[in-house]
Amino acid sequence: MFQFLPGPYKQMIRQIWRFTLFGLSSFLLYILAVYFNLFNLFGGMPSLKQLDNPRNELASEVISSDGVVLGSYFLENRSPVELQDISPNVINALIATEDVRFVKHSGIDPRSIGRSVAGMGKAGGGSTLTQQLVKNLFEARSERYKGFLGDVPLIKLLIIKTKEWITAIRLERRYTKQEIMQMYLNTVEFSDNAYGIRTASLHYFSKEPSQLSVEEAAVLVGMCQNPDRFNPRMHPEASKTRRNIVMQQMVHYGFLSASQFEAYQNDAIALKLKSLNHNSNQAPYFVAVMRDRLLKEIEELNRQRSSDDPLDLYTSGLKIHVTIDSRMQRHAEEACMEHIKEQQRLFNAHWKGRNPWIDENGRELRGFIENRIAPRTERYRTLKQSFGDDKEKIMKGMNTPVKMRIFTYRGERDTTMTPMDSIRYYKRFLHIAMMSEDPNTGQVKAWVGGINFKYFKYDHVRQARRQPGSSFKPFVYATAIDKGYTPCDIVRDEPTCIGNWCPNNYEGGASGNSMTLRQAIAKSVNTISVQLMKKFGPETIIEYAHRLGVQSEIPKDVTICLGTPDVNLFEMVNSYCTFVNGGVAWNEPQTLISIEDRYGNVLRKFETTTHDALSPETAWRMVYMLQGATQEPGGTSVRLNREPCGQNNQIGGKTGTTSNYSDGWFMGVTQGLVTGVWVGGDERSIHFRTGALGQGGRMALPAWAKYMNRVYADQSIGLKKIPFKKPANDKICDNPFGDRSYGDSTIVIPNEKRPADGELL
């Protein structure tokens, strides 16, 4: 073909061909050498298995029984979303800005590379979206894939780019364009520990990605180039400029009209920030408490799976389905917050001008903050590490003003105060806990562990153990009923001693009046509980408490009949469910439903088991006894009849108050829901000084009413006011002393009789 050309030209063309063929052959050999990592010079690449199952760190989500994400566990906060659930505005902005030839190339775009090289990088990078996905998914530039030549500057960059090209082509062969786009949007970083378009959309605009407007989509897509530099929260002007560039690109490629751009370009970025850390979870105390159990469950799953790809709570993208109902949880949090604000107002007024930490005689505890509380703080321990036992220097540090952000009921506030004053400030807060359980299923439906998880991490539902006061008395009465007594049996309110222990009633001394057991528990008469304790002894009472659901250790002390043992709200609520559930006790309240992997495969299902704790008749009689608190004259919970939740409804309940008013309880039961409330200070020496303010009927009961009012009013929940279930043999009182009338309201005893000694108390 070169016969008509002069000799020198023929030679030149042959040299060009030889050079081209040599270059192509060398390039092909180089590609093969990189692909197969010849002599480990170049380092490895993702395997076929990794390409088929690309790994990226996904947050594990906690999902409520009604399908709402309550919170997540993560190292990188990333929540995947399907492509069809992403606004077209995002897709258009991304293609126009990052890879306009995305649908035409096969992972590498020579035209973009040539443009980038010719423009010395000023015309934009040559990386396609597929190549960027490779960076996000497989960490191609990490030490993991580095070979012997990985430290040679220019060669290192060439090898990295080559690996990205090869992997991008392999990805294109294994996935559709739609799948690649979806994977990219689910893996890209958006600063503020937000990974993936869904997390970013929720964080910056408090909306799902399907709802993003053109401007919002342009802001987020603009961040892909440099997330921190174009973060709209930290750099609003830079972000706005970048947003407008993205919209200009959309105009250039026909995704946006010029008139639309003119209308949008001067608009400020309308952020609606939503915190994306563990403090922002709905049901944050519940999510935090469940973490330790989930870690154990996942450890057990990994042992069973024996897989080389172990599950991880923080990176595996697990779907953890729980029993919490997001609607009930919201109502519980709102009710608790509304109530505790009022209690705090009363508490502050009650202690105005004085410190609330006092001894049993009402005197202020001197050195309480300095000697007992401060040494337990992180600040104090840090100073102690620096200054050793030099308390003067430690206290100087503790009394040096510093800038800090503090919690208030009007929102967070920046201020300057000493660490010591900060401790005093926070110790004045009252706390509240609430837990709701469905007695028919054993499932926990709401969990409020405190007033603000960010500032008060301690959970008062399960972690805290406090004295329940009179809310422990139903275990005493259940023992008596199960031993053959009835709600109608008569006892006398009279001074009773066990050894040297002679407790009084809440109002003072004994009245000397006779009353039924139902009236006694309704009025929470201490002397009657003491008589029952004297009859049965602490061992029997403890046995029944454990049988009903109390798991905490209970001391063999006669004072437990008035509620002196330390228990938690979690077990108290579960125990009261036994009365409503016909005497069938849930061995453990159910909190977990199932754990799924990121693909929706069920890894484990959870159920809770039961045991027979009481006969159906005994359980029903206890429910009838508990109703006395709202039905008997002088009952501790009669005020519930004025609440919407108490109208045309059957409610049982029991208040609880400790002797120094440090703990206020209310345990409320209905056929559909059993809910307990506790209110008090973090330290038992911090409390109201009078029963008018510090009794459970004032401190805790109103929160229960506020919650139940909301739950009944929420038609989407579907909780109905239904009567308690009666057993087939629903007789309340087996009467050995003559005729008595009884029913679902106040018992009337026309001819009162005293039982013979030793027969009744």
C-alpha positions in Angstrom: 0.0 0.0 0.0 3.1 2.2 0.4 4.5 1.4 -3.1 3.7 4.8 -4.6 5.3 6.7 -1.8 9.0 7.7 -1.8 11.3 5.5 0.3 11.8 7.9 3.3 8.0 8.2 3.7 7.5 4.5 3.6 10.0 4.1 6.3 8.4 6.8 8.5 5.0 5.3 8.2 6.3 1.8 9.1 7.9 3.3 12.2 4.7 5.0 13.1 2.8 1.7 12.8 5.5 -0.1 14.7 5.4 2.5 17.5 1.6 2.4 17.6 1.4 -1.4 17.8 4.2 -1.4 20.4 2.4 1.2 22.4 -0.9 -0.6 22.2 0.7 -3.9 23.1 2.6 -2.3 25.9 -0.6 -0.6 27.2 -2.5 -3.9 26.9 0.3 -5.7 28.8 0.3 -2.9 31.4 -3.5 -3.2 31.8 -3.2 -7.0 32.2 -0.3 -6.6 34.7 -2.4 -4.2 36.8 -5.4 -6.4 36.5 -3.5 -9.5 37.7 -1.2 -7.5 40.1 1.9 -8.9 38.5 4.6 -9.6 41.2 2.4 -7.6 43.6 3.8 -4.4 41.9 0.4 -2.8 41.5 -1.7 -4.0 44.4 -5.1 -5.7 44.3 -8.5 -4.7 43.1 -12.0 -5.6 44.1 -12.9 -9.2 43.5 -15.9 -10.5 41.5 -17.6 -11.3 44.8 -17.1 -7.7 46.0 -18.4 -6.3 42.7 -21.5 -8.5 43.0 -21.9 -7.5 46.6 -20.5 -4.0 46.9 -19.9 -3.1 50.6 -20.4 0.3 51.9 -21.0 1.3 55.5 -24.7 1.6 56.0 -26.4 2.7 59.3 -28.6 0.1 60.9 -32.1 1.4 61.4 -34.5 0.9 64.3 -37.9 0.7 62.8 -41.1 1.1 64.8 -44.1 -1.3 64.7 -45.9 1.2 62.4 -43.0 1.5 60.0 -41.2 4.7 61.2 -37.5 5.0 61.5 -36.9 5.8 65.2 -33.1 6.0 65.1 -30.0 4.4 63.8 -26.6 3.0 64.8 -23.8 4.2 62.6 -20.2 5.2 62.0 -21.1 6.9 58.8 -24.8 8.0 58.8 -26.0 6.4 55.6 -29.5 5.3 54.8 -30.2 3.8 51.3 -33.1 4.8 49.1 -34.4 3.4 45.8 -33.9 5.4 42.6 -37.6 5.8 42.1 -37.8 7.5 45.4 -35.3 10.2 44.4 -36.5 13.5 42.8 -35.8 13.8 39.1 -34.3 17.2 40.0 -31.4 15.4 41.7 -30.8 13.1 38.8 -30.9 15.9 36.2 -28.6 18.1 38.3 -26.1 15.3 38.8 -25.9 14.4 35.1 -25.7 18.0 34.0 -22.9 18.7 36.5 -20.9 15.6 36.9 -21.3 13.3 33.9 -23.5 14.6 31.0 -22.5 11.6 28.9 -23.4 9.1 31.6 -25.9 7.1 29.5 -23.5 6.9 26.5 -20.1 5.7 27.9 -19.2 2.4 29.4 -17.5 3.5 32.6 -14.7 5.6 31.0 -15.4 8.6 28.8 -12.4 9.3 26.5 -13.9 12.6 25.4 -14.0 13.9 29.0 -10.5 12.6 29.7 -9.2 14.4 26.6 -11.0 17.6 27.5 -9.6 17.4 31.0 -6.0 16.8 29.8 -6.2 19.5 27.1 -7.5 22.0 29.7 -4.9 21.0 32.3 -7.9 20.2 34.6 -9.5 23.6 34.3 -12.3 22.1 32.1 -13.3 19.8 34.9 -12.2 16.3 35.8 -12.3 13.3 33.5 -13.9 11.0 36.1 -17.3 9.5 35.2 -20.0 8.9 37.9 -19.0 5.2 37.6 -15.4 6.0 38.5 -16.5 8.1 41.4 -18.7 5.3 42.6 -15.6 3.0 42.5 -13.9 5.5 44.9 -16.9 5.5 47.2 -17.4 1.8 47.3 -14.0 0.2 47.1 -11.5 2.7 48.5 -9.3 2.2 45.5 -6.8 4.7 46.9 -6.4 3.1 50.3 -3.5 1.1 51.7 -5.6 -2.0 51.2 -5.0 -2.0 47.5 -1.4 -0.7 47.4 1.4 -2.6 45.8 5.2 -2.2 45.7 5.0 0.7 43.3 2.3 2.4 45.3 4.8 4.9 46.9 6.3 6.2 43.6 4.5 9.6 43.1 3.5 9.8 39.5 3.4 6.0 39.0 1.1 5.8 42.0 -1.4 8.1 40.5 -1.3 6.3 37.1 -1.9 2.9 38.8 -4.8 4.3 40.8 -6.5 5.8 37.8 -5.9 2.5 35.9 -7.6 0.5 38.6 -10.5 2.9 38.7 -10.9 2.6 34.9 -10.8 -1.2 35.0 -13.2 -1.4 37.9 -15.5 1.1 36.4 -15.8 -1.0 33.2 -16.4 -4.1 35.2 -19.1 -2.3 37.2 -20.8 -1.2 34.0 -20.8 -4.8 32.7 -22.4 -6.1 35.9 -25.0 -3.3 36.7 -27.5 -1.2 34.8 -27.1 2.6 34.5 -30.0 2.9 36.9 -28.4 0.7 39.5 -25.1 2.6 39.2 -26.8 5.9 39.6 -28.7 4.6 42.7 -25.5 3.2 44.2 -23.7 6.5 43.6 -26.4 8.6 45.3 -26.5 6.2 48.2 -22.7 6.4 48.9 -21.6 10.0 48.1 -20.6 12.1 51.1 -22.5 15.3 52.0 -20.5 16.6 55.0 -21.8 16.8 58.6 -21.5 13.0 58.8 -24.3 12.7 56.2 -23.7 9.9 53.6 -26.1 9.3 50.8 -28.8 11.5 49.3 -31.5 10.4 51.8 -29.5 11.3 54.9 -28.4 14.5 53.3 -31.9 15.5 52.3 -33.2 14.8 55.8 -30.3 16.6 57.5 -30.3 19.8 55.4 -33.9 20.2 54.4 -35.9 17.8 56.7 -37.6 16.1 53.8 -37.3 12.9 51.9 -35.3 13.0 48.6 -38.4 12.5 46.5 -39.5 16.0 47.8 -36.4 18.0 46.8 -37.0 21.1 44.7 -34.7 22.2 41.9 -32.8 24.6 44.2 -32.4 22.0 47.0 -31.3 19.4 44.6 -28.7 21.8 43.1 -27.3 22.6 46.6 -26.8 18.9 47.4 -25.4 18.0 44.0 -23.1 21.0 44.2 -21.6 19.5 47.4 -20.4 16.4 45.5 -17.4 18.3 44.3 -16.2 19.3 47.7 -18.6 18.5 50.6 -17.1 20.6 53.3 -16.3 23.6 51.1 -19.8 23.8 49.8 -21.6 22.9 53.1 -24.6 25.3 53.2 -24.6 25.3 56.9 -21.0 26.3 57.3 -20.4 28.3 54.0 -23.8 29.6 52.8 -22.4 32.0 50.2 -20.0 29.5 48.7 -22.8 26.9 48.6 -25.2 29.4 46.9 -22.6 30.2 44.3 -22.0 26.5 43.6 -25.8 25.9 43.5 -26.1 28.5 40.8 -23.3 26.9 38.8 -25.2 23.6 39.0 -28.4 25.3 37.8 -26.5 26.9 34.9 -25.3 23.5 33.8 -28.9 22.3 34.0 -29.9 25.2 31.7 -27.0 24.4 29.3 -28.1 20.8 28.9 -31.8 21.5 28.7 -32.9 20.3 32.2 -33.9 23.8 33.3 -35.2 26.8 31.4 -33.4 30.2 31.5 -36.5 31.8 33.0 -36.5 29.3 35.8 -32.9 29.9 36.5 -33.5 33.7 36.6 -36.2 33.1 39.2 -34.1 30.9 41.4 -30.6 32.3 41.3 -31.1 35.1 43.8 -33.0 33.0 46.4 -31.2 32.3 49.6 -30.7 28.7 50.6 -33.7 27.8 52.8 -32.2 25.3 55.2 -34.3 23.3 57.7 -31.6 21.5 59.6 -32.3 18.3 61.4 -29.6 16.9 63.7 -28.3 13.5 62.6 -26.5 12.2 65.6 -27.6 9.7 68.2 -29.1 12.5 70.4 -31.7 13.2 67.7 -33.3 9.7 67.6 -37.0 9.4 68.4 -37.2 7.2 71.5 -33.5 8.0 72.1 -33.3 6.3 75.5 -34.9 3.2 74.1 -32.5 3.1 71.1 -29.5 3.6 73.5 -30.6 0.9 75.9 -31.2 -1.6 73.1 -27.7 -1.2 71.7 -26.1 -3.5 74.2 -28.7 -6.3 73.6 -28.4 -5.9 69.8 -24.6 -6.2 70.0 -25.0 -9.5 71.8 -27.7 -10.7 69.4 -25.5 -9.9 66.4 -22.5 -11.6 68.0 -24.7 -14.7 68.3 -25.8 -14.4 64.7 -22.2 -14.2 63.6 -21.4 -17.4 65.5 -24.2 -19.2 63.8 -23.5 -17.9 60.3 -19.7 -18.6 60.4 -19.4 -16.2 57.5 -16.3 -14.4 56.3 -18.5 -11.3 56.0 -19.6 -10.8 59.6 -22.5 -8.6 60.5 -21.8 -5.3 62.2 -24.4 -3.1 64.0 -22.8 0.1 62.8 -22.0 -0.7 59.2 -24.2 -3.6 58.0 -27.3 -1.6 57.3 -29.5 -3.9 59.4 -33.2 -3.3 59.7 -34.2 -3.7 63.4 -37.9 -3.9 63.8 -39.1 -3.1 67.3 -42.4 -3.0 69.2 -42.4 0.7 69.9 -45.3 2.5 68.2 -44.0 5.9 66.9 -47.4 7.6 67.5 -47.6 6.4 71.1 -44.0 7.3 71.6 -44.6 10.9 70.3 -47.6 11.2 72.6 -45.6 9.9 75.6 -42.8 12.3 75.0 -45.1 15.3 74.6 -47.1 14.4 77.7 -44.0 13.9 79.8 -42.5 17.1 78.6 -45.7 19.1 79.2 -46.0 17.7 82.7 -42.4 17.9 83.8 -42.1 21.5 82.8 -44.9 22.3 85.3 -43.4 20.2 88.0 -40.1 21.9 87.5 -41.8 25.3 87.8 -43.3 24.2 91.1 -40.0 22.7 92.3 -38.1 25.9 91.5 -40.7 28.0 93.4 -40.7 25.5 96.2 -36.9 25.8 96.7 -36.5 29.5 95.7 -33.4 30.9 97.5 -32.4 27.5 98.9 -30.5 24.4 97.7 -32.8 21.4 97.3 -30.3 18.7 98.5 -31.3 18.0 102.2 -30.9 15.3 104.8 -33.7 13.4 106.5 -34.2 16.3 108.9 -34.6 18.9 106.2 -31.2 20.5 106.6 -29.0 21.3 103.6 -26.3 18.7 103.0 -23.1 20.7 103.4 -20.4 19.8 100.8 -23.0 17.7 98.8 -21.9 19.1 95.4 -18.2 19.5 96.2 -17.6 16.2 97.9 -20.2 13.8 96.6 -21.2 14.9 93.1 -18.3 16.8 91.6 -15.7 13.9 92.0 -18.0 11.8 89.8 -17.8 14.2 86.8 -15.5 13.8 83.8 -14.2 17.4 84.3 -13.1 16.6 87.9 -11.4 13.3 86.8 -9.5 15.1 84.1 -8.2 17.7 86.5 -7.3 15.0 89.0 -5.2 13.3 86.3 -3.3 16.6 85.8 -3.0 17.7 89.5 -3.1 14.4 91.4 -4.3 14.9 94.9 -3.8 18.6 95.0 -7.5 19.4 95.7 -6.8 23.2 95.8 -5.7 23.2 92.2 -8.6 20.8 91.2 -11.2 23.0 92.8 -9.6 26.1 91.2 -10.2 24.5 87.9 -13.7 23.5 88.8 -14.4 27.1 89.8 -12.9 28.7 86.7 -15.6 30.1 84.3 -15.8 28.5 80.9 -18.1 28.9 77.9 -20.7 26.1 77.5 -24.0 25.3 76.1 -26.7 24.3 78.6 -30.1 22.8 78.5 -33.2 24.9 79.3 -36.9 24.2 78.7 -36.8 27.2 76.3 -34.1 25.6 74.2 -30.3 25.3 74.4 -28.5 28.5 75.6 -24.8 29.5 75.3 -23.5 30.9 78.5 -20.4 31.2 80.7 -20.3 29.5 84.1 -18.0 27.5 86.3 -18.1 23.6 86.1 -19.1 23.7 89.7 -22.1 26.0 89.0 -23.0 23.8 86.1 -23.3 20.8 88.4 -25.5 22.8 90.8 -27.6 23.9 87.9 -28.2 20.5 86.5 -28.8 18.9 89.9 -31.9 21.1 90.3 -33.8 19.3 87.5 -36.5 16.9 88.1 -36.7 13.8 85.8 -39.4 11.7 84.4 -39.8 8.2 83.0 -42.7 6.5 81.3 -43.2 3.1 79.8 -46.3 1.6 78.1 -46.9 -2.1 77.4 -49.7 -3.9 75.7 -50.7 -6.5 78.4 -52.3 -8.7 75.8 -49.0 -9.1 73.7 -46.3 -8.2 76.2 -45.0 -5.6 73.6 -43.5 -2.3 74.8 -45.2 0.5 72.9 -43.6 3.7 74.4 -40.4 4.4 76.3 -39.4 7.8 77.8 -36.2 7.5 79.8 -35.7 11.2 80.7 -36.2 14.8 79.9 -33.5 15.3 77.3 -31.1 12.6 76.0 -28.4 15.0 74.8 -27.9 16.4 78.3 -29.2 13.6 80.5 -28.1 10.2 79.2 -29.2 8.1 82.1 -32.2 6.0 81.4 -34.8 6.0 84.2 -37.0 3.2 82.7 -34.6 0.2 83.0 -31.2 1.5 84.2 -32.6 3.4 87.3 -33.8 1.5 90.3 -35.9 3.5 92.9 -38.2 2.8 95.7 -41.8 2.3 94.4 -43.6 3.3 97.6 -47.2 2.2 97.7 -47.1 1.1 94.0 -45.5 -2.0 95.4 -48.6 -2.8 97.6 -50.5 -4.7 94.9 -48.0 -7.5 95.3 -48.9 -7.6 99.0 -52.6 -7.7 98.2 -52.2 -10.2 95.4 -50.6 -12.5 97.9 -53.7 -12.2 100.2 -56.2 -12.6 97.4 -54.4 -15.7 96.1 -54.4 -17.1 99.6 -58.2 -17.0 99.8 -59.1 -13.4 100.8 -61.5 -11.3 98.7 -61.8 -7.6 97.9 -64.8 -7.4 100.2 -63.2 -8.8 103.4 -63.1 -6.3 106.2 -60.1 -5.1 108.0 -59.6 -2.3 110.6 -57.3 0.6 110.2 -55.5 0.3 113.5 -51.9 0.7 114.7 -49.9 -2.4 113.8 -46.3 -3.2 114.7 -43.9 -5.8 113.5 -41.3 -6.0 116.2 -40.2 -2.4 116.9 -41.5 -1.2 113.5 -44.8 0.7 113.9 -45.4 2.7 110.7 -48.1 5.4 110.4 -50.5 6.1 107.5 -49.8 8.9 105.1 -52.1 11.2 107.0 -50.7 10.3 110.4 -52.1 7.8 112.9 -54.6 5.1 112.3 -58.3 6.1 112.0 -59.7 3.0 113.7 -62.3 2.7 110.9 -63.2 -0.7 109.3 -63.0 -1.0 105.6 -62.8 -3.6 102.8 -59.5 -4.6 101.3 -60.5 -2.8 98.1 -61.1 0.4 100.0 -57.8 -0.1 101.8 -55.7 -0.4 98.6 -57.8 2.4 97.0 -56.9 4.8 99.9 -53.4 3.3 100.2 -53.7 2.6 103.9 -50.3 1.7 105.3 -51.5 -0.2 108.4 -53.5 -2.7 106.3 -50.4 -3.5 104.2 -48.4 -4.0 107.5 -51.1 -6.4 108.8 -50.9 -8.4 105.6 -47.1 -8.5 105.9 -47.5 -9.7 109.5 -49.8 -12.4 108.3 -47.7 -13.8 105.3 -44.2 -12.7 106.0 -41.6 -11.1 103.6 -40.6 -14.4 101.9 -44.1 -15.0 100.6 -44.5 -11.4 99.4 -41.2 -11.6 97.6 -42.2 -14.9 96.0 -45.3 -13.3 94.6 -43.5 -10.2 93.4 -41.0 -12.3 91.5 -43.7 -14.5 90.1 -45.6 -11.5 88.8 -42.5 -10.1 87.0 -40.2 -8.2 89.4 -36.7 -9.3 88.6 -34.7 -7.0 91.0 -33.4 -8.5 94.2 -35.8 -7.8 97.1 -34.4 -7.8 100.6 -36.2 -10.0 103.2 -37.4 -7.1 105.2 -40.9 -6.4 106.5 -40.7 -2.8 105.3 -41.0 -4.0 101.7 -44.8 -4.0 102.2 -44.7 -0.2 102.0 -42.4 -0.2 98.9 -38.9 0.1 100.2 -37.1 -2.2 97.7 -35.3 -0.7 94.7 -37.0 -1.7 91.4 -37.2 -0.3 87.9 -40.1 1.0 85.9 -39.6 -1.7 83.2 -40.4 -4.6 85.6 -43.1 -2.7 87.4 -45.1 -2.2 84.2 -44.6 -5.7 83.2 -45.8 -7.0 86.6 -49.0 -5.0 86.4 -49.7 -6.4 83.0 -50.1 -9.8 84.7 -53.2 -8.6 86.5 -54.8 -7.5 83.2 -53.6 -10.6 81.3 -55.6 -13.0 83.4 -52.7 -14.0 85.6 -50.4 -14.9 82.7 -47.1 -13.1 83.2 -44.7 -12.2 80.4 -41.3 -13.4 81.3 -39.8 -10.3 79.7 -41.6 -7.4 77.9 -41.0 -7.8 74.2 -39.0 -5.0 72.6 -37.6 -6.6 69.4 -39.7 -8.1 66.6 -37.0 -9.1 64.0 -33.6 -8.3 62.6 -33.2 -8.2 58.8 -30.1 -7.7 56.7 -29.8 -4.8 54.2 -31.6 -6.9 51.6 -34.7 -7.6 53.7 -33.8 -11.2 54.6 -35.0 -12.1 58.1 -32.0 -13.1 60.2 -33.9 -13.6 63.5 -37.4 -13.3 64.8 -38.2 -12.6 68.5 -41.0 -13.6 70.7 -41.6 -13.4 74.4 -42.7 -16.3 76.6 -45.1 -16.5 79.5 -45.8 -18.4 82.7 -48.9 -18.7 84.8 -48.4 -16.4 87.8 -52.0 -16.2 89.2 -55.3 -17.9 88.6 -57.6 -15.9 86.3 -59.9 -15.3 89.2 -57.2 -13.9 91.4 -56.0 -11.7 88.6 -59.5 -10.4 87.9 -60.0 -9.6 91.6 -56.8 -7.7 91.6 -58.0 -5.7 88.6 -61.2 -5.0 90.5 -59.1 -3.9 93.5 -57.0 -1.6 91.4 -60.2 0.0 90.0 -61.0 1.1 93.5 -58.4 3.9 93.3 -60.7 5.6 90.8 -64.1 4.4 92.1 -64.0 4.3 95.9 -64.6 7.6 97.8 -61.1 8.8 98.9 -59.4 6.7 96.3 -55.9 8.1 95.4 -56.8 8.3 91.7 -60.4 9.6 91.6 -59.3 12.7 89.7 -58.9 10.5 86.6 -62.7 10.4 86.4 -62.6 14.1 85.3 -60.2 13.4 82.5 -61.3 12.4 79.0 -59.4 9.1 79.3 -61.4 8.2 82.4 -64.9 8.9 81.0 -66.9 5.8 79.9 -63.8 3.8 80.6 -62.6 1.2 83.1 -59.3 2.2 84.7 -57.3 0.7 87.5 -54.3 2.4 89.1 -52.0 2.7 92.0 -50.0 5.7 93.2 -46.7 5.4 94.9 -44.8 7.9 97.1 -41.6 7.4 99.1 -41.5 8.6 102.7 -39.4 11.7 101.9 -41.2 12.4 98.6 -38.1 11.7 96.5 -40.0 9.3 94.2 -43.5 9.8 92.8 -45.1 6.9 90.9 -48.3 6.1 89.1 -49.2 2.7 87.6 -52.2 2.8 85.4 -54.0 -0.2 83.8 -56.6 -0.5 81.1 -57.5 -3.6 79.1 -55.5 -2.3 76.1 -52.5 -0.6 77.7 -50.6 -0.6 81.0 -48.4 2.4 81.6 -46.2 3.4 84.5 -44.8 6.9 85.3 -42.0 7.8 87.7 -40.9 11.4 88.6 -38.1 12.4 90.9 -34.6 13.9 91.2 -31.5 12.1 90.1 -30.3 12.1 93.7 -32.7 10.9 96.4 -31.8 13.8 98.6 -33.3 16.2 96.0 -37.1 16.3 96.4 -40.2 18.3 97.4 -40.7 18.7 101.2 -44.5 18.3 101.3 -47.0 15.7 100.3 -49.1 18.3 98.7 -46.4 18.6 96.0 -44.4 15.4 96.3 -47.0 12.6 96.3 -47.3 10.3 93.3 -50.9 11.5 92.6 -49.4 15.0 92.0 -45.9 14.2 90.6 -46.7 11.3 88.3 -50.5 10.7 87.8 -51.2 13.8 85.6 -48.5 12.7 83.1 -50.4 9.4 82.7 -53.6 11.2 82.1 -52.1 13.5 79.5 -50.6 10.6 77.7 -53.8 8.5 77.7 -55.9 11.4 76.6 -53.6 11.8 73.6 -53.5 8.1 72.8 -57.3 7.7 72.9 -57.8 10.8 70.8 -55.4 9.6 68.1 -57.8 7.7 65.8 -54.9 6.2 63.8 -53.8 4.2 66.8 -57.2 2.6 67.3 -56.9 2.1 71.1 -60.5 1.7 72.3 -62.0 2.1 75.8 -63.1 -1.4 76.5 -64.0 -3.1 79.8 -61.6 -5.4 81.5 -61.9 -9.1 80.5 -63.6 -11.2 83.2 -63.0 -14.9 83.7 -66.0 -17.3 83.3 -66.3 -17.4 87.1 -66.3 -13.6 87.6 -67.6 -13.6 91.2 -65.6 -10.9 93.1 -66.3 -11.9 96.7 -66.8 -15.3 98.2 -68.7 -14.0 101.3 -68.4 -16.1 104.5 -69.8 -13.3 106.7 -73.2 -12.5 105.2 -74.7 -10.8 102.2 -72.7 -8.0 100.6 -73.4 -6.2 97.4 -70.6 -5.7 94.9 -70.1 -4.8 91.3 -67.9 -2.5 89.2 -68.3 0.5 91.6 -68.2 1.2 95.3 -68.9 -1.8 97.6 -71.7 -1.2 100.1 -71.6 -3.3 103.2 -74.9 -3.1 105.1 -74.0 -5.2 108.1 -70.3 -4.9 108.9 -68.8 -7.9 110.7 -65.4 -8.4 112.2 -63.7 -11.7 111.3 -62.6 -14.0 114.0 -59.0 -13.7 115.2 -56.7 -15.6 113.0 -59.3 -15.9 110.2 -58.9 -12.5 108.7 -56.6 -9.6 109.4 
